[in-house]
Amino acid sequence: MPWKEVWESHGGRIAGVAFGIILGFIYLISGFWDMLFFALVVFIGYTLGKRKDNAQAPLFQWQEFVQRLSGRGRPFK
């Protein structure tokens, strides 16, 4: 079987194993919690980049958030 056919039929599995090996090396070098934090940061970056590429609305409505934090939203003045 030529490599192109193998990649086309098993590309997801090959990529998954490669990703697992990379995460395994990160775990061995830096530790479990550091690896999870790194994966979280990468996921957040991917999600924000994907939303920007698809021209979707921002996750947070910053003007509304600022108005709530300003004097109007506080019950104790």
Contacts in CASP RR format, 6 or more apart in sequence:
PFRMAT RR
TARGET T0000
AUTHOR 0000-0000-0000
METHOD contacts of the structure
MODEL  1
MPWKEVWESHGGRIAGVAFGIILGFIYLISGFWDMLFFALVVFIGYTLGK
RKDNAQAPLFQWQEFVQRLSGRGRPFK
6 14 0 8 1.000
7 14 0 8 1.000
23 35 0 8 1.000
23 39 0 8 1.000
24 35 0 8 1.000
26 34 0 8 1.000
26 35 0 8 1.000
26 38 0 8 1.000
27 35 0 8 1.000
30 38 0 8 1.000
48 59 0 8 1.000
51 57 0 8 1.000
51 58 0 8 1.000
51 59 0 8 1.000
67 73 0 8 1.000
71 77 0 8 1.000
END
